[in-house]
Amino acid sequence: MFASSLSAFSALAVDPINAEQDFNVCVDNLKQQAIAAGISTKTIDETLGQVKYVTRVIELDKKQPEFSQTFENYFTKRVTDWRVQEGRRLLKQHGPLLSQLQQTYGIPPQYLMAFWGLETNFGSYKGKMPVIDSLTTLACDQRRSRYFSGELLQALKLKEAYQFDTSDMVGSWAGAMGHTQFMPSAYAQYAVDGDGDGKADLWNSTADALSSAANFLKQLGWARNERWGREVLVPNAYDYRYLGSKATLPLTQWATLGLTKANGQPLSTPDMQAALYLPAGHTGPAFLGYDNFNVIMRWNRSEFYAIAVGHLADRINGAAPLRVAPPQQANISRDKLKALQTKLNEKGFDVGTPDGVLGRNSRSGLQDYQRSVGLIADGFPSDETFKLLGLE
């Protein structure tokens, strides 16, 4: 019911404020924005009239990890035996609801279990930070003031529409809420009443949360009757010319290139497109991501996350663990990755401004360099790559 007002709210912003002593001035500005957005004086008094600055929120927002996380570290902490078993138990417990959601939205039950498991450990930890305080604090910080001002106003609209108690509106430090960790704008646009009580309560209603997740995925473009992707085996002779999200090919072509299922059987080749992902380089597991992989990426822009969701869903649905286990690899500092990017630029392999994050351009440039010096061109910053660049 809030979708029509989403674009208007996202355009709102307050003057950038980056000091705690200016917080009251910022809150006064936000109150005026709330009034202009049609939010009642009662709601404003109950929220912005009582709001508190949370220093910890700013610390977390500005904190950048010193090291890049390895795929093995990320994956093994998220796809655990406990999550697989708990996901299977809850799959049975909520069977009728999940079957209904699959019919309505086209989302297989195991995927909803996987998202639920990764987001909040199946609802066991939904966050404890006061959402209004967190969003106001972030709205009054210059880094992303415009975005969080819009999210705050959406949160106030939700409180007013559903009569949520402010103290019950808790979540992550960034304002994500409920079983499925929806930001207020996603809550407003995609949340649905799954239990028929007249409101969409993503904190206290499992039916509302799972129904909302199914609706969200459908609206993001989930392809009914298609899987997310699969683990594959890549032949030793493959040159990695096609790698990553920019190199999408038909499954028939991947089969021609020698890729197989993880068990060595030929790939199924329906009329589908796929891209190849090597999250730990050529020594680790390989995955083909289909259209629904891209949908998962729209929920969370992380290839690691999308692979974890897809494989956890497979495991919950009865599949075996990965055939190729993620290799243990040392964390790489962001400073070292910046040095890598700088070296690549110096050698004529344009990767853009060094930022310590290996995005698409950096991996493409790294592949070109690796190919030029006779290394396996998997776009992964291996020890050998660092050594040849003089960055041991």
N, C-alpha and C positions, 0 to 999 in steps of 0.2 A: 504493500500500500504506500510505501515511501519512495518507490523507484522514480516517480516523476519529479521529486524534489532533490534527487541525488546530485544532479549536475549543478543546480543552483548552490547547494551547500559546498560542493567541492571548490567552487570559485571564491569562497569567502576566505579572508585572511585578516590577521591583525598585524600591526607594526611589529617588526622583529624585536624581541626582548630577550636579552641573554644574561641578565643579572637578576638574582633573587629579589633584590630590593625594589625592582621595577614590577614585580609580580602583580601587585594590587592595581597598578595602572593598566596592565594587560587584561586583568580580570574585568575591570570596568569596561574596557573596549569589547571584550567578549560578551558581556551582558547586553550591550547595545546591539551587537550582531544577533544575539539570541532573540531580542525583542523584535528586530527587523525580520527575523525568520518565522515569527508567529508563535514563539514559545511563550507560555504563560508566565506571569510574574511569580505565581506560586512555585512553579517548577524551577525558575531561575533562583528564587530565594532558597529553595531546598538544596540546590546544587552549587551554583556559583557563589551564592551567599555564604556557603560554609566551606568552600574549597580550600585545599592546602597545597602548598608547593612541596614537591617530593624530590629532594636532591638526588636520591638513589636512581630515580628514573632518568635523569640527565646523565648520570654516570654510566648507566647501562646503555643509553642511546649512543653515547660518544665512544664507548669502549670498543676498540678494534682488536681482534685476536692477534697476538704476536706471531702465531704460527698458523699456517694453513692446515686444516684437518685432513688426515688421510682417509681414503675411502674405507679401509679396513676398520679404522677407529670409529668412523661414523656408522657404518653398516652394522657392525657387530653389536653396537650399543642399542640399536633400534630393532633389528630383526632378531629377536631372542626366542629361545624355546618357550619361555613363559608367555610371551605375547602370542606365539603361535597357538599354544594350548588354550589360553584365555580367549583368544579370538574364536577358536573352534567351539568353546563352551557357550560363548555369547551368541554365536551364529545359530546354535540350536535353541537357546533360550528365547531369542527374538525372531525365530523362524517365521511365524505368520506375518509379522510386521514387515520383515525384510522381503518376503515373497511379494507382498502387496506393493512395496516400493519398487521392486524390480519390474512389476507389471506396469506401474504408473510412470516411472522415470527411466527405466531401462538400465539401471545400475545393478550389477550382480552383487549379492550380499557380501561376499568376501572383500570387496573393495571398500564398502562402507565400514566394515570391521577394521580394515587396515588403516584408513584415515583416522578413525576413532582411536585406535591404538597408538598411532604415532603422535597425534595431537595432544591427547590428555591421558594416555595410559588407560583407555576405556573409561574416562570420566573420573579417575581416581585423583587426578591433580589438574584443576582448572585454573589455577593461579589465585593469588590472594591480594593482589594490589588493587586498591580502589580505582575503578575505571575512570570516574570523573576527575579525580585528582591527577591521575597519570596523564590523561588526555589534555587537561588544562595546562599542566606543567610543560608538556611537549608543544602545545599550541603557543606558549609564551617563550619558547626557545627559537632562536633565529634559524636553526638548521632546516627544519621542515614545518615551519609555522603554518603555512597555507594548508598543507595536507591535514595536520592534526586539528586545526580549527574546524575544518569540515567534518572530521570524525567526531569531534566533541559535540557539535551541533546535532549530528545524527544520534549520538548517544542520549542527548537531552530529549529529542523527539521520541526515541524508544521508551524512555522512562515515562514520558507523559502519556503516550498511547497505551502502554501496558500497565501503567501504575506500579512500576518496579520501585522497590525501596532502594534508595541510594546505597545503603550499606550492603545490600545484596548484590550490587553490581560490581563484582570483582573479576579480575582476570590477570593477564600478563602485564608486564611493565609498560608495554606499548598499547594496551587497551583491547587486546584480543579476548573474546569472551566465550564462556560456556564449553560444553563437551567438544565442540568442533572448532573452537578458537576463531570465531568470526570477528572481524573488525566491525564497528558499528555500521559502516556503509554496506558491507556484505550482509549483515544481520537485517538491515532495513530492506534490502533488495531481494534477498533469497530465502529468508527464514519463513517457515510455514508452520501452521498449527497441525501437528501430527496426531494429537490425542483428543482433539475435539473440544477442548475446554475454553476456546475463544481467544487464546493468545499463544504466540510462539515464545516459549520459555526455554532458551537453550542452556540455562543453568540447571534446571530441575527436572526437565522432561526428556527422557531418552528418546521417546517417540518423536518429539519435536526436533531434537538434534539430528537424529538419523534421517528424518524426512527432509530437513533443511539441507543436509549434506547431499542427499540424492537430488534435490531440486537444483542446488548449486552446480553439481557436476553436469546435470543435463543442460543447464543454461550455458555452461562453459563449452558445450559441444561434444559431450561424450557420445561415442559411436556405439549404438546398441548392438549387441551380439559380437563385439570385437574385444579382444584382450588388450592389455597394455603394451605388450611386447614379450620378449623371452630372452633367456640366456642362450647364447650360441657359441659354437666353436669356429674360430677363424683359421684358415689354413696357413701354414708357415710361410708359404710363398706370397701371401697377400702383401701388397705394397702400401696399404693404408691411404690410397689416393682418395677414397671416399670415407670420410670420418666426421662424426659430429652432426649437429642439427642442420647445417647448411648443405649437407650431402645426402639428400633423401632420394632413394631409388626404389623401384618396384621390387617386391619379394622375389619375383622371377629372376631379376638381375643379380640379387644377392646370392641366390642359389647357383647361378652361372659362375659367380666369382668364387664358389667353393665353400661358402658358409653352410653350416649344418645346425640342426638342433644340438643342444648340449649333450644328448646321448648318442650323437653321431648319425642319427637318422636324417634323411633329407628334409629340408624346410617345406612346410606347407606353403603353397604359393597362390593364395587367393588374390584377387585384384586389390592389393593393399600396398601402401608406401611405408618405408621404414628407413631409419637412420641408425648408424652403428655408433655405440658408445663404449669407451674403454676407460672407466673411472680410475683404474689403477695402472694404466699403461698396458702394453702388450703381454706382460707377464701375469696379469690378473684376469678376472672374468670379463667376458664380452657380452654385450646386450644389443639386440635390435629393439628400437623403440618405435611403436606404431602411432597412429593418430591419437589414441587415448593416452599415450605417454605425454604428448604435448598438452593434453587437457590437465593431467596431473601437474605439469609444470605451470599451468595458469593458476593453480591453487597455491603452489609454492615454487618460486623460480630457482629451483636447485635440482640438478641432475641426480645428485646423491639421493635427495628426498624422493624423486620420482621412481628411481630404481628400488628404493627401500619399500615404498608403498606397493609397487607392483609385485615384488617378490614376496612380501609379507602376505599380500592377498593370495598369491599362489599357494604359499605354505598353509595358510588357514584353510584353503580349499583342498588340501591333501597332497600337494606337491612335495617333492623331496628338496633338501637343501641344495645350494649351488653346487654344480659339478666341479667348478674351479673356485677354490676358496680365495677370498681377497688376501693378497700377500701383505705381510707386515712390512711397513715402510716408515722411514723416519719422517717426522714432521719437518716441513721446510719453512723457515722464517719468511715473513713478508719482505724483510729487507733483502734477503737473498733472492727472492723472486723479482724484486725491483731491479737488482743488479743484473739478473738474467735478462730481463726486458731491455735494460739499458744496453747491454752487450749486443743483443739481437738487433736493436736499432742502429748501433754503431756499424754493424756488419752489413747493413742494408736490408735487413728483414724487418719491415715496418710492423710494429706491434702496438703503436700508439704510445700515449703517455705512460711511463712506468708507474704502476700503482700497487704492485704486489699481489694482484689478482689475475690468475690465468683465465681470462675470458676467451671468447671465440677468436678474436684477432690475434691474441698472444699465442694460442695453441696453433693457429694456422701458420704464423710466422715461425714458431718453433719447429713445426713439421718441415717447413721449407729448409730451415737450417739443417735439421737432422738429415734430410735427404741429400743435401749438398755435401755433407761430410761422411756419408756412407753408413749412418746409423739407421736403425729401424725408426721410421718416421711416424711414430704414434702420438706425437704432440705431448708426451709426458716428460716432465723435467727429471730425467734419471741422473744418477751419479756420474755416468759416463758423459752425459751432455754437459753437466757443470764442469767436469774436468777439461773437456775440449775447449770450453769457453774461458778457461783459466779462472774458474770460480769454485775451486775445491774448498 
